[in-house]
């Protein structure tokens, strides 16, 4: 319970920090929305031309796309600090974390919460609702639970990749761009 209160406190601090520059926050959220909206338009135009992809209809493709986008966005929102871990080691910020009481992993997790990804998360939610309602799938509680587990599992997979990236940073600080193949590449593959 103490960890949840502490995480919420870090969350509020990050939110207040971002709200110091409201215009920057708004335009970053808008930019995140527009970048993923561009990909959505690409999928829409492709599906207008071909109508289905290996038996999958437009709503079903959007459902798959929204699940992947939501999982990646949740991981990037809450686990982004592990993606920038090499900078924490390089500038000595991790040394300060080692001196603080508490779990180092928890403190690294709390050090950066990327709330500007809300635009992408909003788009993923809208596409998910559209895909769920228009896909023709008969939704039962078990299928809804499976959908929830798909999003949670995808988030944990992307978060695990970020944590693996952070653990490799103890051995080398530079040249870890290959990890983007797994994070950004997996997100693009899901589209």
Buried (B, 14 or more C-beta within 10 A) or exposed (E): EEEEEBBEEBBEEBEEEBEEEEEEBEEBBEEBBEEBBEBBEEBEEEBEEEEEBEEBBBBBBBBBBBBBBBBBBBBBBBBBBBBBBBBBBEEEBBEEBEEEEEEEEBBBBBBBBBBBBBBBBBBBBEBBEBBBEBBEBEEEEEEEEEBEEBBEEBBBBBBBBBBEBBEBBEEEEEEBEEBBEBBEEBBEEBB
